[in-house]
Every structure is written in C-alpha cells, then in structure tokens.
C-alpha cells in the first residue's frame, strides 16, 4: 500500500523548507506566484491528499480505454471567507469536510481566508485572497452587513451559509443557505405548553445573525399560537456569560424552560445556573441548537436540534455550481431539515 504523501515529502523533493510548502498549500501568503505554482504542481504530481483527485484523474486518463471519459480538469478555487476559526464543535466544520471532498471531484479546491477585524473595519480583502484563481466565494460566520455587501459587489458568485439578521426584511444580493430554524422549536414549545409548561424564556442575542433571529421569532410565534405571550423577564439577550448570571440573579422565579440560540449559549446558560446553585433539568429545562459535540459531552447531556450537515454541504455545492454556470439566475434562499434530539437537559 502506498504511503500517504506529506508536506515534508514535498519539501524534500524540492529542496525547500516544510514551512514554505505549507504556506503554498494553505494559501497563507508571503510567496512569489512562481514559487507557489511550482510547489502546487509538485503536490499534484506526488498525489498529496488535497490534490490527489488531479493526479488520480491524470493516471486514469492515461490508462483508461478511449471510451472512458476523463475526470474534470482543475477549475479553480472556491474561496471560504470566515471571521472565526471553524473548529470541530462548530456545525460548519462537519459541513465543510463533505463540501471540500465533493468539490474536489468537480475540479475545484477550497482555500480558507480569515477575515480579520482590520478587514471588517477598513473594507479590505484578506491578504491571502488571490482574485485571479477564485471562481466563487462561500461565506460562513460573516455577519457584518456592510462588509458582506462589499463581498457581494466583487463580481463573483457568492453563497452565504447563514448571514446577518434581515432587519426590516432587508436581504443580501446573494444566494443564501440556512438550516430550518423554526419547525422543531415550534413543535417543542407546542408539546411543552400542552403539558402545562407556560413559562418559557429565550437566551441569546436575536440580532447576532439571521438564524438567531429566526429562532427567536419561532419561540415568540409558538408562544402566541398556543395562547401565551413573551415574558420579557425570561428573555436574556446577552453577549457574555456574566450577563446571564446577572439577569438570572434578578429573577424572583425561573421559567419552566429556556430555549437557547445555540449549544454554546445553552452551555453558558447551564454554567450560569449551576453557579447560582440551580440544577438542570430539575429547576429549569434547557434546549440548545446545532447538536454540537458539546451537547453530547455536557453534564447533564444537552437536548438540541440537529443540523444535517451533509445535506447542507450538498445544497451548498448545488447553489454554487449552478450560480457559476448561470450567473443571471434569481437569488435563492434554501432551508434544510433539522431534527429535535432530546437528552437529559429537558427530561422531567
């Protein structure tokens, strides 16, 4: 069995440093175009994992019978713009694993470009961005509206996975992909209120992003549909864990249930409650969103709403590829199914 090609193998073959090869492969800047091209070509020739589809396609084309169609030629880069490090707990990390594997089969590579605070402030592009090789841009954790509008005006097909809150219904001129933020929250609240749990609160900043806003609206609408109202005492629109503690401390009573904007918020809420001597689910029940690894590792385990990341990856590819082929298509907004996962934090 052939050993996996490493960055060190490529460096040794070219007689250069491992750090230089890493910069070229990760498109982290600081290299002359000729040097970068030479390194990437060697990576393709040696079958490095990120480019193995290209070398495999070339071998297949040489060895195959004439009637066997060749694999797609290299098409260019899909640039990922993000303001955060997308670590494993983030739902998009799993989505991007599938996304990257699939676009490789179509002849595209994905490079990540970190959008810094300075970029947001000055309206500048990341220093790693190479306009000449980019075919489309996918944006994740990009919630700064003015900057997002600038990205939409660059002339590339752009897809937002989530985006800034649509205050007043105002939307970006781009394709957008979301998870279903409403159905499972509404159903969960419906069932809770049928059991007599009428005091339900929400924790999270609704204006952080469109998904948070939609989750808050689902919470408020579900209460209304069941004959209840939003009790502002139980709505904690916070930015820091200390703010949750401070607001919880002022309450004369706790609600029966808190709906949290995501699992990270739910984790902060559980820690805040524990610091005040309260227990979950005995004193209050907690529901998160994303079904992250944190939801399964917390104590008690956290009920959450699962995002089907593979389906989101497939939809992201469809939206981008169709936009590349037909730039004049009307902008589309797509929602993918979510699923309630009940664990200890909502048990009675």
N, C-alpha and C positions, 0 to 999 in steps of 0.2 A: 504494500500500500504506500502510495506517495505521501511523503511528509508535507505538512502544511508549510507554505512559504511565509516567512516572517519579514518584518521590516528590516531586521538585521541581515537577513539573506540578501535583500535587495541592496542594502548599503554595502555589503561585502562585494557583491558583483560589480558595483560601480566604483568602489574605492572611495566612498564618501561616508560621512557620519550618519548614524542612525537618526539623529535629530533632524538632519536635512531631509531625509526620506520621509519622516513623519510629517514635517511641515508641508511637503508636496502632496502627500496622500490626503491629509486633512484640510488642505487649502487654507492654512493658517497664516499665509502671507510671508513676506520677507525674502522671497526667492525670485530670481530672474525667470522670465517666462521660458527661456530656452532650457534652463536647469530643471524647472518643474516638468516640462514636456518630456525631457529625457528620462526622468525618474518614473513618470507615469507610464511611458512606453515600456520600460524595463519591467514594471509591475505587471503590465498586461502580458508580456512575453513569459514571465515566470509563473503566471497563474495566481498572483496574490488574490486573496479571498474577495476583496472589494471589486476586483475587475475580472474575476475568474470566468464570468459569463462571456467576456470578449474573447479570451484565449480559447475557451472551450468551443465557442462558435467558429473560430478560425480553424481549429483542428477538425471539427465536424465537416466544415465546408470542403476541406482538402480530401477527407477520407470518404465522404458520402457519395452515393451514386448520383448521376447527373439530375435525376428527377427529384432528389431530396432538396427542399427549399433551404436556403442558408438562413441562419439566425439574423436578427436585425443588426445593422451596423450601429456603431455608437452615435447617439443622437444629441447628447449634450447634458447639461446639468439642470436638475431641479433644486433650486436654492431654498433651504429652510431658514426662515427668519424667526428668531425667538428671543425673548428678553430674559429667559431663565435657563438654567441647566436642567434638561429634561431627564431627571433621574428615574430609576425603576418605579418608585411609588406613583409617579405621575401617569395617568391613563394614556397620555400621548406617547410615552416611551414604548409601550407594547404595540400601539398602533403603528409607530414608525418602523419597528422591526419588520413587520409584514410589508409595509409600504415600500421600504428600501429593497427588500428581496424581490418584490414584484416588478418594480420599475427597472431593475437590472435586466430582467428578462425582456424588457421592451427597448433596451439600449440606452437607458438613462442612468446617471449616477446622482446621488444626493449629497450635497455638502451643507453643513450647518454653519450659519453665520449668526453670531451672537450680537444682538442689537443692544448697545450699552446706553447708560443714562446720558452720556455725552451725545450719542447719535440721536436719541429722542429729543434732547434739548436743542440741538443745532440743526436737526433735519438732515443729517448726513447718513450715508450708507456705511455698513461695516467695512473695515479695511480689507477683509478677506474676499469681498464681493468682486467678481470678475465678469463684467457685463457681457463680454463677447461670447462667453460659453454658456450663459444661462438661457434656458428655454421657458421656464415658468418659475413662479415663487409660491411656496406654501408657508403660511404664517400660523404659528401656534404660540399662545400666551402673548399675543400682540394686542393690547387693549388701549393704546394711546391713539385716539381718533385722528388727530392732526397728522401724526406720523403715518398711520395706516392709509390716509388719503393720499399722502405723498407717494407711498409704495404703489398704490393703485394707478397713479399717474405716470409710472415709469415706462409703460408700454408693453409689459409682459402679461401673460395670463397669470392671474393671482387667485389663490384659494385661501380663505380663512377657515381654520378649524376653531370654532368659537370666535368671538370678536368683541369689540367694545359694545356696551349697552346701547340699545337703539332708543335713546331718549326721544320722545315725541315721534317715534316710528321712523326716525332717520336711519337709513341703512347705507353701507358702503357700496361703491360701484364695483362689485366683485362677486364671484361665486362664494357661497358660504356653506359649511358643513357643521351640523350640530347633532348631539345626542338628543333623544326625546326627553326634555326636561320637565314635562308636565304630567304625563299619564300615570306613572307609578306613584308620584307624590299625591296626586288627587285621589287615587284608589286607596292608598294607605290611610289618608285622612278620613275618607268616607267610612272605611271599616272601623277606624278608631272612634269616630263620633257615634256610629251606630252602637258601639259598646258603652257609650255614655261618657267618653273622654272628650269633654268640651273645651278644656283649657289647653290650647295648643299654641306654641310660640315658634319663632324663626330666629336663627342665629346666622349672621353673615351680612356683608355689605352688598345690597342688591345692585349697586351701580359699579361693582368691580368689573363685571363683564356681562355679556348678554345672557349666558347660561345662568349665572346667579340671579339675574333679573327675572328670567323666565321661571326659575324655581320659586322665587318669592311670589310671583304672580299666581303660580299654581297653588301655592299654600293659601294665599288670600282668597282666591276664587273658590277653592274647595270648601273653605270655611263658610263662605257666603252661600254656596249651593246646598249646604246642609243646615242652613238656618242660623249659622253662627256669625260672629264678627271678629275682626282682628283686634286683639287686645294689645295695645302698644306697650304695656308693661312687659310683655313677654317677647317683644321684638328687639333683639340686640344687634344693632348694625355696627359691628366692631371692626377694628383693624389690628388690634393687639390682644393677647390673652389677658393682660391686666384689665382691659376694658370689660371683658366678660365677667371677671371676678367682681369688679366694682359694681356693675349693674345687677348681678345676681345678689350681691350683698344687700342692695337696697330693697329687694322684693320681700313683701310680707309672706308670700306664698309662692311656690313653684308651680309651673304648669304641669299637666299630665305628660306632655310630650313636647320635645323640641325637634323641629325639622331644621337640619343644618345644611348650609350651602354646598359643602363637600366634606369629604372624610377628614381633611386636615382641620377644617373648622370644627367638626364633630370631636376630633381628638382634643383640640384646645378646650372645648366646652366640657368634656369629661374630666380633664385635668383641673379645670376651674371648679367644677362641682366637688371633686374629691378634696381640693384644698379648703373648701368650706365645710367639710365633714358630711357631704351628701353622697349618696350612692346611686349608681345606675345598675339596673332599672328600677330599684325599689322606690327611690324618691322621685325620679323623673326618667322617662324613656328618651332615648336618643336615636335619631335616624340620620345617617350620612348620605353621601352621594359619590359615586365613582367606583366603589368596590375595590379600593386600593389594597395593597399588601398590609398597610397599617390597620385597615378594618378587620383583617383576619388575625392580626397579632396583638391587638389591644386586649386589655382585660378590664371589663368583660369584652368579648368579641362584639364587633360593631355591626348592627344592621345597616345595610347600604343599598344603593341602586346600581346595578351592574351595567357597565358600558360594554357593548360588543365591539371590541377594538378591531378585530379582523374585518368585520363588516364596514366599519368606518374607514379602514385602510382601502378596501375595495372601492368604496364610494369616492374617496379622495382621488384615487387613480382615474376613475371614470370621469370625474369632473375636470381634472387637469388635462387628460389626454383629449377629451372632446373639445375643450377650450383651445388647446394648441391647434387642433385640426380646423376648428370653426371659430375664429376669434369674434365673429359678429353675433354669436348666439346671445339671446337674452340672458341676463344674470339669473342664477338659480340658487335656491336655498333648500338644502336637503337635510332631513332628520332621520336618524337611525334608531331602531328599537332599543329600549332599555328594560331591565328586569329587576324587580324587587328581590333582595336576598335578606331574609330575616335571620338574625342571630340573637345573642344574649341581651344586647342593649335595649331591645324592645319587647322582651318577654315579660309576662306577668305571672 
